[in-house]
Amino acid sequence: MAPRLLVYTRTTGYRHESIPAGVTALRTLGDFDVHATEDPAALEQPLGGYAAVVFLSTSGEVLTPAGRERLAAYVESGGGFVGVHAAACTEYDWPYYGELLGTWFARHPLHQPGRAVVEDHDHPATRHLPAVWDFTDEWYDFRTNPRGTVRVLATADESSYEGGGMGADHPLVWCRDHGEGRVFYTALGHALEAYADPAFRAHLLGGILWAAALPLPLHYRPRTS
């Protein structure tokens, strides 16, 4: 039986046009049974049957009190949680969510080319990437630097684009253990084009598999240079 993913895309703030492309990408990344929904009632049900819960560019307050309880219990008891891009713009009124994710979004400059510096290649989400990854995105700034509470996998090189606001240490992709569960977050994924990019698709797949504690597929090829 294929591992099940709950992909949650509800927005009560800004809505990214790339959400449908992201859902399609997640349906085609690997051998997953993807349940994509905007319905908060889906998070009020038992979540134990899912290998991971993915918040795909959610924004604003998207969970009911019962949904918050279910999500927290799911991760604490060993579930996987994946946040993509605007997942960091979510649930500002729930302190637990900021702790779970590592921090919240603060601002971003214009969508533009830049460079991500891979700090940790010993992870499925970054193993295939070059040391310096040229990408185009919004290069999120965060309210606080999560380093120290998370394992930073990649940082933004603010000298490579205009408008960065975090300085020399600007985490962009990270993971962490939370309770018995695993959390992976990538700030990338703003535009439609990202979800057709092979390197970004492999980045997402690696993050999801890690969060879900699933093995990499046999055809996966790590970085060789």
Z-matrix of the N, CA and C atoms (Angstrom, degrees):
N
C 1 1.468
C 2 1.528 1 109.71
N 3 1.329 2 116.46 1 134.96
C 4 1.458 3 120.92 2 -178.53
C 5 1.526 4 110.82 3 -68.65
N 6 1.331 5 118.30 4 141.62
C 7 1.471 6 120.61 5 174.46
C 8 1.519 7 110.54 6 -59.58
N 9 1.315 8 116.11 7 140.03
C 10 1.463 9 120.90 8 -177.83
C 11 1.518 10 110.63 9 -96.17
N 12 1.335 11 115.77 10 136.74
C 13 1.457 12 122.35 11 174.15
C 14 1.524 13 108.79 12 -117.53
N 15 1.319 14 116.40 13 133.82
C 16 1.459 15 121.37 14 169.24
C 17 1.523 16 106.75 15 -98.49
N 18 1.318 17 116.73 16 112.38
C 19 1.461 18 122.22 17 -178.38
C 20 1.523 19 107.77 18 -105.67
N 21 1.313 20 115.17 19 113.09
C 22 1.460 21 121.70 20 -173.24
C 23 1.528 22 108.83 21 -105.28
N 24 1.326 23 116.60 22 127.10
C 25 1.466 24 121.05 23 -173.32
C 26 1.528 25 112.91 24 -128.86
N 27 1.311 26 117.43 25 21.60
C 28 1.461 27 119.19 26 -178.98
C 29 1.535 28 110.47 27 -68.45
N 30 1.320 29 116.05 28 140.36
C 31 1.461 30 121.68 29 175.93
C 32 1.519 31 109.36 30 -131.80
N 33 1.330 32 116.08 31 135.47
C 34 1.468 33 121.15 32 170.10
C 35 1.520 34 110.03 33 -120.06
N 36 1.348 35 115.67 34 2.17
C 37 1.457 36 122.29 35 173.00
C 38 1.516 37 108.15 36 -121.05
N 39 1.321 38 116.27 37 -137.22
C 40 1.464 39 120.36 38 -179.76
C 41 1.526 40 110.32 39 -62.08
N 42 1.334 41 115.90 40 139.44
C 43 1.462 42 119.99 41 178.81
C 44 1.527 43 109.85 42 -114.73
N 45 1.326 44 115.99 43 123.09
C 46 1.452 45 121.55 44 -179.52
C 47 1.526 46 110.82 45 -79.10
N 48 1.329 47 115.80 46 133.10
C 49 1.464 48 120.99 47 177.09
C 50 1.528 49 112.04 48 -65.54
N 51 1.316 50 116.70 49 -18.29
C 52 1.463 51 120.80 50 -177.03
C 53 1.524 52 113.51 51 -81.58
N 54 1.325 53 118.69 52 -3.22
C 55 1.464 54 120.03 53 -175.98
C 56 1.531 55 112.02 54 -57.69
N 57 1.339 56 120.45 55 -48.22
C 58 1.469 57 118.27 56 178.68
C 59 1.526 58 113.12 57 -59.49
N 60 1.336 59 116.74 58 -39.07
C 61 1.461 60 119.78 59 177.38
C 62 1.518 61 110.88 60 -64.55
N 63 1.327 62 116.40 61 -35.75
C 64 1.454 63 119.94 62 177.31
C 65 1.519 64 112.21 63 -65.88
N 66 1.323 65 116.68 64 -42.27
C 67 1.465 66 120.23 65 177.75
C 68 1.527 67 110.06 66 -62.31
N 69 1.324 68 116.72 67 -44.74
C 70 1.465 69 120.46 68 178.59
C 71 1.521 70 110.77 69 -60.24
N 72 1.328 71 116.53 70 -41.84
C 73 1.461 72 119.98 71 178.71
C 74 1.522 73 110.97 72 -61.28
N 75 1.315 74 116.81 73 -44.15
C 76 1.461 75 119.79 74 -178.80
C 77 1.527 76 111.37 75 -65.62
N 78 1.315 77 116.55 76 -29.87
C 79 1.469 78 119.65 77 177.10
C 80 1.527 79 112.09 78 -71.13
N 81 1.327 80 116.90 79 -21.43
C 82 1.461 81 120.10 80 -173.73
C 83 1.527 82 113.33 81 -115.16
N 84 1.326 83 117.73 82 0.87
C 85 1.463 84 120.78 83 -177.75
C 86 1.518 85 112.91 84 -69.61
N 87 1.300 86 115.98 85 -41.47
C 88 1.456 87 119.93 86 -174.08
C 89 1.508 88 109.90 87 -157.06
N 90 1.291 89 115.40 88 -165.11
C 91 1.460 90 121.32 89 -178.31
C 92 1.516 91 109.30 90 -87.08
N 93 1.330 92 115.87 91 71.43
C 94 1.458 93 121.68 92 -179.28
C 95 1.521 94 110.77 93 -115.70
N 96 1.315 95 115.51 94 147.14
C 97 1.459 96 122.86 95 167.85
C 98 1.524 97 105.84 96 -98.05
N 99 1.325 98 116.51 97 102.57
C 100 1.462 99 122.09 98 -170.80
C 101 1.523 100 110.50 99 -96.21
N 102 1.319 101 115.96 100 123.46
C 103 1.456 102 122.25 101 171.46
C 104 1.522 103 107.08 102 -108.05
N 105 1.328 104 117.80 103 102.59
C 106 1.457 105 122.82 104 179.95
C 107 1.518 106 109.20 105 -97.99
N 108 1.328 107 116.06 106 133.58
C 109 1.464 108 119.34 107 -175.44
C 110 1.518 109 111.24 108 -152.03
N 111 1.340 110 114.16 109 154.75
C 112 1.464 111 122.96 110 171.48
C 113 1.535 112 110.28 111 -109.15
N 114 1.305 113 116.84 112 -0.70
C 115 1.465 114 122.31 113 -170.69
C 116 1.523 115 110.66 114 -87.10
N 117 1.338 116 118.69 115 116.53
C 118 1.461 117 119.84 116 179.93
C 119 1.524 118 113.05 117 -62.63
N 120 1.336 119 117.24 118 -20.77
C 121 1.463 120 119.29 119 177.89
C 122 1.526 121 111.64 120 -63.37
N 123 1.331 122 117.07 121 -24.17
C 124 1.470 123 119.91 122 179.09
C 125 1.522 124 111.70 123 -63.71
N 126 1.323 125 116.49 124 -28.27
C 127 1.463 126 120.87 125 178.92
C 128 1.517 127 112.19 126 -87.31
N 129 1.317 128 116.96 127 -5.17
C 130 1.465 129 120.77 128 177.50
C 131 1.519 130 111.87 129 -89.69
N 132 1.327 131 116.34 130 -7.15
C 133 1.459 132 122.05 131 -179.00
C 134 1.525 133 109.55 132 -93.81
N 135 1.332 134 118.18 133 163.74
C 136 1.467 135 119.80 134 175.11
C 137 1.530 136 110.78 135 -56.86
N 138 1.319 137 116.66 136 134.23
C 139 1.460 138 122.21 137 -175.04
C 140 1.525 139 112.68 138 -106.53
N 141 1.305 140 117.10 139 0.26
C 142 1.453 141 120.88 140 -173.40
C 143 1.515 142 114.83 141 -61.76
N 144 1.330 143 118.22 142 -19.15
C 145 1.451 144 120.78 143 179.80
C 146 1.517 145 114.09 144 -80.47
N 147 1.336 146 117.12 145 -5.00
C 148 1.458 147 120.86 146 -178.78
C 149 1.519 148 110.87 147 -97.65
N 150 1.331 149 115.42 148 138.03
C 151 1.460 150 120.31 149 174.97
C 152 1.526 151 110.80 150 -70.47
N 153 1.325 152 116.36 151 -31.75
C 154 1.464 153 121.08 152 176.73
C 155 1.515 154 109.28 153 -159.39
N 156 1.324 155 114.72 154 153.65
C 157 1.456 156 122.88 155 171.31
C 158 1.525 157 106.83 156 -108.56
N 159 1.332 158 116.45 157 126.19
C 160 1.467 159 121.95 158 -177.54
C 161 1.524 160 108.53 159 -112.85
N 162 1.326 161 116.70 160 121.79
C 163 1.460 162 121.98 161 170.71
C 164 1.529 163 106.74 162 -94.84
N 165 1.325 164 116.22 163 104.90
C 166 1.461 165 122.84 164 -175.14
C 167 1.526 166 109.62 165 -99.14
N 168 1.316 167 116.40 166 98.81
C 169 1.472 168 123.05 167 179.23
C 170 1.522 169 112.54 168 49.60
N 171 1.325 170 115.59 169 39.49
C 172 1.459 171 119.91 170 167.91
C 173 1.528 172 108.78 171 -62.85
N 174 1.326 173 117.27 172 162.52
C 175 1.462 174 119.80 173 175.26
C 176 1.513 175 109.63 174 -156.20
N 177 1.334 176 115.20 175 148.10
C 178 1.453 177 120.65 176 179.17
C 179 1.515 178 112.04 177 76.15
N 180 1.324 179 114.61 178 -161.28
C 181 1.469 180 120.32 179 -179.77
C 182 1.526 181 108.00 180 -88.23
N 183 1.310 182 116.57 181 112.53
C 184 1.463 183 120.70 182 -170.03
C 185 1.529 184 113.75 183 -119.37
N 186 1.325 185 117.29 184 -2.84
C 187 1.456 186 121.11 185 -177.01
C 188 1.524 187 111.08 186 -118.17
N 189 1.312 188 115.61 187 145.47
C 190 1.452 189 121.27 188 170.04
C 191 1.530 190 108.66 189 -81.57
N 192 1.336 191 118.49 190 166.63
C 193 1.463 192 118.94 191 175.28
C 194 1.527 193 112.93 192 -55.02
N 195 1.325 194 116.74 193 -39.71
C 196 1.464 195 119.43 194 178.48
C 197 1.525 196 110.97 195 -66.90
N 198 1.330 197 117.01 196 -37.63
C 199 1.454 198 120.82 197 177.55
C 200 1.516 199 112.10 198 -64.63
N 201 1.309 200 116.38 199 -38.86
C 202 1.464 201 120.08 200 176.35
C 203 1.524 202 110.78 201 -60.79
N 204 1.310 203 116.24 202 -45.03
C 205 1.463 204 120.09 203 179.79
C 206 1.519 205 111.44 204 -62.56
N 207 1.318 206 116.87 205 -42.18
C 208 1.462 207 121.04 206 -179.60
C 209 1.521 208 110.97 207 -64.66
N 210 1.339 209 117.01 208 -45.74
C 211 1.452 210 120.17 209 -177.59
C 212 1.524 211 110.93 210 -64.40
N 213 1.325 212 116.72 211 -45.03
C 214 1.461 213 119.78 212 179.20
C 215 1.525 214 111.08 213 -60.97
N 216 1.321 215 116.89 214 -44.82
C 217 1.465 216 120.14 215 -179.17
C 218 1.524 217 110.95 216 -65.01
N 219 1.325 218 116.30 217 -36.93
C 220 1.466 219 121.33 218 -179.76
C 221 1.528 220 110.95 219 -62.58
N 222 1.325 221 117.04 220 -49.20
C 223 1.461 222 119.50 221 -178.55
C 224 1.522 223 110.67 222 -70.18
N 225 1.310 224 117.26 223 -43.35
C 226 1.464 225 120.48 224 -179.46
C 227 1.528 226 111.85 225 -58.47
N 228 1.321 227 116.61 226 -30.97
C 229 1.465 228 120.02 227 -177.02
C 230 1.529 229 113.07 228 -94.75
N 231 1.347 230 117.76 229 7.61
C 232 1.453 231 119.37 230 173.07
C 233 1.507 232 116.07 231 120.81
N 234 1.332 233 119.63 232 3.51
C 235 1.455 234 121.72 233 179.99
C 236 1.518 235 112.75 234 -76.61
N 237 1.324 236 116.08 235 159.35
C 238 1.454 237 121.62 236 178.05
C 239 1.517 238 111.24 237 -98.38
N 240 1.329 239 116.30 238 138.85
C 241 1.466 240 121.53 239 177.62
C 242 1.520 241 108.97 240 -125.72
N 243 1.336 242 116.22 241 132.17
C 244 1.462 243 122.26 242 179.15
C 245 1.518 244 108.54 243 -125.56
N 246 1.308 245 116.82 244 126.65
C 247 1.455 246 122.26 245 174.69
C 248 1.509 247 110.21 246 -111.14
N 249 1.325 248 117.01 247 130.46
C 250 1.462 249 122.15 248 179.85
C 251 1.524 250 109.21 249 -118.69
N 252 1.328 251 115.74 250 124.78
C 253 1.463 252 125.12 251 173.62
C 254 1.532 253 111.81 252 51.12
N 255 1.339 254 118.55 253 -105.76
C 256 1.464 255 120.52 254 -172.48
C 257 1.522 256 113.55 255 -72.30
N 258 1.319 257 118.03 256 2.76
C 259 1.471 258 118.50 257 169.46
C 260 1.520 259 111.09 258 -55.47
N 261 1.335 260 116.48 259 -24.01
C 262 1.463 261 120.35 260 177.02
C 263 1.523 262 112.44 261 -78.36
N 264 1.336 263 118.16 262 -6.17
C 265 1.469 264 123.25 263 177.67
C 266 1.522 265 110.21 264 -101.15
N 267 1.297 266 117.38 265 29.47
C 268 1.463 267 122.83 266 -165.96
C 269 1.530 268 111.11 267 -126.02
N 270 1.338 269 115.33 268 143.75
C 271 1.468 270 122.60 269 171.46
C 272 1.536 271 112.73 270 54.94
N 273 1.332 272 115.82 271 47.90
C 274 1.460 273 120.07 272 177.03
C 275 1.527 274 112.22 273 -62.47
N 276 1.319 275 116.89 274 -23.49
C 277 1.464 276 120.06 275 -177.54
C 278 1.523 277 113.44 276 -88.72
N 279 1.330 278 116.76 277 3.03
C 280 1.475 279 120.98 278 -178.97
C 281 1.523 280 108.53 279 -117.30
N 282 1.325 281 118.88 280 98.46
C 283 1.464 282 120.61 281 -176.22
C 284 1.525 283 114.00 282 -54.15
N 285 1.321 284 116.86 283 -34.82
C 286 1.465 285 119.66 284 -179.68
C 287 1.520 286 111.69 285 -58.94
N 288 1.326 287 117.38 286 -35.86
C 289 1.461 288 120.18 287 -177.64
C 290 1.533 289 111.09 288 -65.45
N 291 1.323 290 116.92 289 -40.79
C 292 1.454 291 119.79 290 176.79
C 293 1.507 292 112.13 291 -62.48
N 294 1.324 293 116.22 292 -37.49
C 295 1.467 294 120.47 293 176.11
C 296 1.524 295 110.63 294 -67.53
N 297 1.332 296 115.94 295 -42.68
C 298 1.463 297 121.21 296 -179.79
C 299 1.530 298 110.60 297 -60.22
N 300 1.330 299 116.64 298 -50.06
C 301 1.457 300 120.78 299 -175.90
C 302 1.524 301 112.00 300 -76.72
N 303 1.302 302 117.00 301 -33.50
C 304 1.457 303 121.92 302 -178.90
C 305 1.506 304 113.61 303 118.37
N 306 1.316 305 117.76 304 -29.65
C 307 1.456 306 124.21 305 177.62
C 308 1.522 307 107.65 306 -176.48
N 309 1.336 308 116.18 307 -177.72
C 310 1.464 309 121.95 308 175.38
C 311 1.530 310 110.19 309 -122.47
N 312 1.319 311 114.55 310 158.47
C 313 1.461 312 122.92 311 173.32
C 314 1.525 313 110.75 312 -63.18
N 315 1.346 314 116.12 313 143.32
C 316 1.465 315 121.51 314 174.53
C 317 1.530 316 111.94 315 -114.32
N 318 1.344 317 117.49 316 -50.24
C 319 1.461 318 121.72 317 -175.70
C 320 1.521 319 108.03 318 -166.85
N 321 1.347 320 115.35 319 170.98
C 322 1.456 321 118.43 320 172.37
C 323 1.526 322 109.46 321 -148.95
N 324 1.333 323 116.75 322 151.24
C 325 1.456 324 120.15 323 172.41
C 326 1.521 325 110.09 324 -80.06
N 327 1.325 326 117.03 325 -170.43
C 328 1.458 327 121.07 326 178.38
C 329 1.526 328 110.96 327 -64.38
N 330 1.321 329 115.92 328 150.21
C 331 1.459 330 122.18 329 173.29
C 332 1.531 331 108.25 330 -62.13
N 333 1.346 332 117.37 331 122.22
C 334 1.459 333 120.31 332 -171.56
C 335 1.522 334 110.63 333 -163.62
N 336 1.343 335 116.85 334 160.52
C 337 1.462 336 119.87 335 175.22
C 338 1.527 337 111.41 336 -65.45
N 339 1.308 338 115.65 337 149.69
C 340 1.457 339 122.20 338 177.08
C 341 1.511 340 109.45 339 -164.91
N 342 1.323 341 115.06 340 -169.07
C 343 1.466 342 120.12 341 -178.75
C 344 1.519 343 110.66 342 -129.17
N 345 1.313 344 114.79 343 133.30
C 346 1.461 345 121.75 344 170.31
C 347 1.519 346 108.20 345 -102.41
N 348 1.301 347 117.35 346 132.38
C 349 1.459 348 122.86 347 179.60
C 350 1.523 349 108.25 348 -101.31
N 351 1.321 350 116.12 349 118.38
C 352 1.460 351 120.02 350 -179.11
C 353 1.521 352 108.57 351 -78.92
N 354 1.307 353 115.50 352 119.54
C 355 1.458 354 122.94 353 -176.37
C 356 1.523 355 111.89 354 -94.43
N 357 1.315 356 116.22 355 -25.98
C 358 1.463 357 121.13 356 -174.20
C 359 1.528 358 107.94 357 -139.54
N 360 1.320 359 116.52 358 106.66
C 361 1.459 360 120.65 359 178.25
C 362 1.519 361 112.72 360 -89.11
N 363 1.307 362 117.37 361 -1.77
C 364 1.463 363 120.92 362 -178.00
C 365 1.526 364 110.25 363 -91.05
N 366 1.328 365 115.56 364 52.06
C 367 1.458 366 121.35 365 -179.55
C 368 1.523 367 107.39 366 -151.99
N 369 1.332 368 118.40 367 142.77
C 370 1.468 369 119.90 368 -177.96
C 371 1.522 370 114.64 369 -60.54
N 372 1.332 371 118.17 370 -24.86
C 373 1.466 372 120.60 371 -178.67
C 374 1.522 373 113.06 372 -78.61
N 375 1.316 374 116.84 373 -18.90
C 376 1.467 375 120.40 374 -174.98
C 377 1.518 376 112.88 375 -125.89
N 378 1.302 377 117.87 376 -5.32
C 379 1.467 378 121.63 377 -173.79
C 380 1.522 379 112.22 378 -60.49
N 381 1.323 380 117.07 379 -30.88
C 382 1.464 381 121.80 380 -176.33
C 383 1.520 382 113.67 381 -89.43
N 384 1.326 383 117.41 382 -7.58
C 385 1.461 384 121.08 383 -170.91
C 386 1.522 385 112.12 384 -87.56
N 387 1.343 386 117.40 385 153.45
C 388 1.468 387 119.99 386 172.24
C 389 1.525 388 110.24 387 -69.95
N 390 1.310 389 115.60 388 166.74
C 391 1.462 390 120.02 389 179.56
C 392 1.525 391 111.53 390 -59.92
N 393 1.337 392 116.00 391 -36.29
C 394 1.465 393 121.89 392 175.35
C 395 1.521 394 107.03 393 -123.39
N 396 1.321 395 115.45 394 120.44
C 397 1.473 396 122.22 395 -173.19
C 398 1.514 397 108.49 396 -108.05
N 399 1.323 398 117.05 397 113.36
C 400 1.460 399 121.48 398 175.40
C 401 1.528 400 109.03 399 -77.79
N 402 1.324 401 115.59 400 127.29
C 403 1.458 402 120.00 401 -175.78
C 404 1.524 403 108.32 402 -149.73
N 405 1.316 404 116.46 403 163.38
C 406 1.464 405 121.64 404 175.71
C 407 1.516 406 108.49 405 -120.62
N 408 1.324 407 116.29 406 123.46
C 409 1.465 408 119.40 407 -178.25
C 410 1.529 409 109.64 408 -162.20
N 411 1.341 410 115.42 409 -166.30
C 412 1.462 411 120.91 410 -179.12
C 413 1.531 412 112.67 411 -95.35
N 414 1.325 413 118.46 412 -9.42
C 415 1.463 414 122.99 413 173.90
C 416 1.538 415 112.28 414 51.67
N 417 1.312 416 113.43 415 63.42
C 418 1.466 417 120.99 416 -176.30
C 419 1.535 418 113.12 417 -53.26
N 420 1.334 419 115.53 418 137.66
C 421 1.460 420 123.01 419 161.65
C 422 1.534 421 107.33 420 -95.15
N 423 1.331 422 115.66 421 153.22
C 424 1.456 423 120.62 422 -177.86
C 425 1.523 424 111.04 423 -121.66
N 426 1.315 425 115.29 424 159.02
C 427 1.468 426 120.37 425 -177.39
C 428 1.520 427 111.28 426 -62.52
N 429 1.311 428 116.64 427 -38.37
C 430 1.461 429 122.05 428 177.74
C 431 1.522 430 108.27 429 -137.30
N 432 1.308 431 116.57 430 157.09
C 433 1.454 432 121.30 431 174.45
C 434 1.524 433 108.12 432 -81.18
N 435 1.356 434 118.36 433 120.15
C 436 1.457 435 119.52 434 -175.07
C 437 1.525 436 114.51 435 -78.92
N 438 1.335 437 116.98 436 -7.06
C 439 1.460 438 118.90 437 -178.59
C 440 1.536 439 109.98 438 -56.07
N 441 1.291 440 115.22 439 137.76
C 442 1.464 441 120.68 440 -176.03
C 443 1.508 442 111.67 441 106.31
N 444 1.336 443 115.77 442 -28.11
C 445 1.465 444 119.91 443 175.62
C 446 1.519 445 111.60 444 -113.98
N 447 1.343 446 116.96 445 -8.20
C 448 1.462 447 122.00 446 -179.65
C 449 1.526 448 108.79 447 -132.65
N 450 1.316 449 115.89 448 165.51
C 451 1.465 450 122.95 449 171.72
C 452 1.531 451 106.96 450 -95.05
N 453 1.312 452 117.40 451 107.02
C 454 1.457 453 121.53 452 -177.14
C 455 1.528 454 109.37 453 -76.60
N 456 1.330 455 115.85 454 127.88
C 457 1.460 456 121.48 455 -179.21
C 458 1.526 457 112.32 456 -101.82
N 459 1.325 458 117.41 457 -34.85
C 460 1.459 459 121.37 458 179.65
C 461 1.518 460 109.28 459 -150.68
N 462 1.318 461 115.43 460 149.70
C 463 1.457 462 122.23 461 179.06
C 464 1.521 463 109.88 462 -124.42
N 465 1.316 464 115.61 463 161.51
C 466 1.461 465 121.58 464 176.16
C 467 1.530 466 109.24 465 -90.55
N 468 1.314 467 116.18 466 134.03
C 469 1.460 468 122.19 467 173.81
C 470 1.522 469 107.53 468 -89.51
N 471 1.327 470 116.58 469 98.32
C 472 1.462 471 120.42 470 -174.50
C 473 1.526 472 113.24 471 -66.42
N 474 1.334 473 117.61 472 -16.17
C 475 1.462 474 119.58 473 177.02
C 476 1.524 475 111.67 474 -74.75
N 477 1.339 476 116.69 475 -10.41
C 478 1.464 477 120.45 476 -175.66
C 479 1.523 478 113.24 477 -94.97
N 480 1.328 479 118.48 478 -2.52
C 481 1.462 480 121.88 479 179.70
C 482 1.516 481 109.59 480 -151.20
N 483 1.313 482 116.45 481 171.14
C 484 1.462 483 121.99 482 -177.43
C 485 1.520 484 111.05 483 -98.59
N 486 1.335 485 115.40 484 134.65
C 487 1.456 486 119.39 485 168.87
C 488 1.508 487 116.89 486 100.09
N 489 1.327 488 118.70 487 7.95
C 490 1.459 489 119.84 488 177.51
C 491 1.515 490 111.72 489 -65.06
N 492 1.334 491 116.96 490 146.54
C 493 1.454 492 120.05 491 -174.29
C 494 1.510 493 115.90 492 -128.82
N 495 1.342 494 118.28 493 11.17
C 496 1.463 495 119.31 494 -177.84
C 497 1.521 496 113.18 495 -109.72
N 498 1.316 497 117.47 496 -14.40
C 499 1.449 498 120.00 497 176.95
C 500 1.519 499 113.35 498 92.27
N 501 1.323 500 114.88 499 -157.59
C 502 1.461 501 121.06 500 -171.72
C 503 1.525 502 112.97 501 -66.53
N 504 1.314 503 116.94 502 -29.79
C 505 1.466 504 120.25 503 179.88
C 506 1.527 505 108.34 504 -108.10
N 507 1.330 506 115.98 505 97.59
C 508 1.467 507 121.91 506 -172.64
C 509 1.532 508 109.18 507 -127.86
N 510 1.339 509 118.10 508 81.06
C 511 1.471 510 120.17 509 178.21
C 512 1.525 511 111.94 510 -56.67
N 513 1.330 512 114.83 511 140.82
C 514 1.458 513 122.23 512 -176.00
C 515 1.528 514 111.94 513 -127.66
N 516 1.322 515 115.33 514 -33.49
C 517 1.470 516 122.54 515 179.91
C 518 1.516 517 107.28 516 -136.43
N 519 1.325 518 115.92 517 134.01
C 520 1.460 519 118.10 518 -179.90
C 521 1.523 520 111.13 519 -154.75
N 522 1.321 521 114.74 520 171.82
C 523 1.460 522 121.28 521 174.75
C 524 1.520 523 108.42 522 -144.49
N 525 1.309 524 115.78 523 166.07
C 526 1.461 525 119.88 524 179.36
C 527 1.515 526 109.30 525 -165.02
N 528 1.310 527 115.54 526 156.48
C 529 1.457 528 121.73 527 167.88
C 530 1.519 529 108.17 528 -86.88
N 531 1.315 530 116.20 529 143.81
C 532 1.462 531 120.45 530 176.86
C 533 1.518 532 107.78 531 -141.74
N 534 1.322 533 116.48 532 114.46
C 535 1.464 534 118.77 533 -171.53
C 536 1.517 535 108.30 534 59.58
N 537 1.319 536 115.65 535 -128.89
C 538 1.467 537 120.65 536 175.78
C 539 1.524 538 111.63 537 -92.99
N 540 1.338 539 116.83 538 -1.19
C 541 1.454 540 120.77 539 -174.62
C 542 1.518 541 113.61 540 -101.29
N 543 1.333 542 114.70 541 -179.44
C 544 1.456 543 122.60 542 -179.65
C 545 1.522 544 110.01 543 -127.14
N 546 1.327 545 115.64 544 141.76
C 547 1.468 546 122.50 545 -179.24
C 548 1.527 547 108.38 546 -125.33
N 549 1.329 548 116.33 547 132.29
C 550 1.466 549 122.37 548 174.18
C 551 1.520 550 107.92 549 -126.74
N 552 1.336 551 116.59 550 137.76
C 553 1.456 552 120.83 551 177.26
C 554 1.523 553 110.62 552 -136.58
N 555 1.315 554 116.66 553 135.49
C 556 1.456 555 122.91 554 169.13
C 557 1.519 556 109.37 555 -125.36
N 558 1.323 557 116.06 556 131.41
C 559 1.462 558 120.78 557 178.38
C 560 1.521 559 112.00 558 -79.07
N 561 1.317 560 117.42 559 -10.64
C 562 1.460 561 121.43 560 -178.06
C 563 1.524 562 110.56 561 -81.34
N 564 1.341 563 115.91 562 163.59
C 565 1.454 564 120.25 563 176.60
C 566 1.510 565 115.27 564 115.59
N 567 1.329 566 117.19 565 26.83
C 568 1.469 567 120.20 566 -178.69
C 569 1.526 568 112.71 567 -70.48
N 570 1.319 569 116.52 568 -46.36
C 571 1.468 570 120.48 569 -166.55
C 572 1.518 571 112.61 570 -99.59
N 573 1.327 572 114.99 571 157.63
C 574 1.461 573 121.54 572 175.76
C 575 1.519 574 111.84 573 -52.67
N 576 1.333 575 115.70 574 -42.48
C 577 1.455 576 120.97 575 -173.79
C 578 1.525 577 112.53 576 -61.77
N 579 1.321 578 117.36 577 -28.06
C 580 1.465 579 120.01 578 -178.04
C 581 1.522 580 111.37 579 -58.78
N 582 1.323 581 116.54 580 -36.95
C 583 1.462 582 120.71 581 -172.10
C 584 1.529 583 113.08 582 -79.89
N 585 1.344 584 115.97 583 -3.94
C 586 1.457 585 121.12 584 171.93
C 587 1.525 586 111.64 585 -105.17
N 588 1.327 587 116.68 586 -3.39
C 589 1.461 588 121.96 587 -177.44
C 590 1.529 589 109.41 588 -81.73
N 591 1.333 590 118.69 589 121.68
C 592 1.471 591 119.98 590 -175.73
C 593 1.525 592 113.61 591 -59.04
N 594 1.333 593 117.39 592 -39.07
C 595 1.463 594 119.38 593 -179.45
C 596 1.525 595 111.09 594 -66.59
N 597 1.342 596 116.69 595 -40.63
C 598 1.464 597 118.97 596 179.26
C 599 1.522 598 110.95 597 -69.87
N 600 1.321 599 117.49 598 -38.12
C 601 1.464 600 120.64 599 178.08
C 602 1.536 601 110.60 600 -62.14
N 603 1.329 602 116.58 601 -41.89
C 604 1.462 603 119.56 602 177.49
C 605 1.525 604 110.86 603 -67.22
N 606 1.318 605 116.57 604 -33.42
C 607 1.470 606 122.78 605 176.15
C 608 1.537 607 109.71 606 -61.38
N 609 1.322 608 116.35 607 -48.89
C 610 1.464 609 120.50 608 178.09
C 611 1.521 610 111.51 609 -61.98
N 612 1.324 611 116.36 610 -46.57
C 613 1.456 612 120.14 611 -178.32
C 614 1.519 613 110.62 612 -59.70
N 615 1.319 614 116.78 613 -45.12
C 616 1.459 615 119.57 614 179.74
C 617 1.519 616 112.36 615 -61.96
N 618 1.337 617 116.07 616 -40.72
C 619 1.465 618 119.29 617 178.92
C 620 1.513 619 112.58 618 -65.12
N 621 1.323 620 116.65 619 -41.91
C 622 1.461 621 120.58 620 179.98
C 623 1.525 622 110.81 621 -66.23
N 624 1.311 623 116.47 622 -45.86
C 625 1.465 624 119.71 623 -179.56
C 626 1.522 625 110.98 624 -62.00
N 627 1.333 626 116.63 625 -39.43
C 628 1.467 627 119.28 626 178.18
C 629 1.523 628 110.78 627 -64.58
N 630 1.336 629 116.79 628 -47.48
C 631 1.469 630 120.28 629 -178.90
C 632 1.520 631 111.31 630 -61.16
N 633 1.319 632 116.10 631 -36.94
C 634 1.464 633 121.48 632 -178.64
C 635 1.520 634 112.61 633 -84.75
N 636 1.342 635 117.45 634 -1.32
C 637 1.470 636 122.63 635 -177.92
C 638 1.528 637 111.23 636 56.28
N 639 1.350 638 115.07 637 43.34
C 640 1.455 639 122.17 638 178.29
C 641 1.518 640 110.09 639 -108.71
N 642 1.341 641 118.00 640 150.81
C 643 1.470 642 120.20 641 -179.31
C 644 1.519 643 111.35 642 -73.52
N 645 1.317 644 115.32 643 154.78
C 646 1.457 645 120.49 644 173.92
C 647 1.520 646 109.78 645 -69.23
N 648 1.335 647 117.89 646 147.93
C 649 1.470 648 120.25 647 177.18
C 650 1.521 649 111.04 648 -65.29
N 651 1.315 650 116.40 649 155.93
C 652 1.457 651 121.06 650 -177.11
C 653 1.520 652 112.34 651 -62.11
N 654 1.349 653 117.75 652 -29.43
C 655 1.459 654 120.74 653 -176.95
C 656 1.529 655 112.57 654 -83.57
N 657 1.333 656 117.36 655 -2.83
C 658 1.462 657 120.21 656 -178.13
C 659 1.523 658 109.87 657 -64.19
N 660 1.321 659 116.95 658 133.97
C 661 1.457 660 121.81 659 -179.84
C 662 1.522 661 109.38 660 -121.78
N 663 1.326 662 117.92 661 115.88
C 664 1.454 663 119.90 662 178.65
C 665 1.517 664 112.05 663 -73.73
N 666 1.304 665 115.71 664 170.26
C 667 1.466 666 122.05 665 176.25
C 668 1.527 667 109.89 666 -58.88
N 669 1.307 668 117.37 667 139.87
C 670 1.467 669 121.07 668 179.64
C 671 1.509 670 113.73 669 -116.41
N 672 1.330 671 116.86 670 -0.34
C 673 1.465 672 119.25 671 179.18
C 674 1.520 673 110.48 672 -146.94
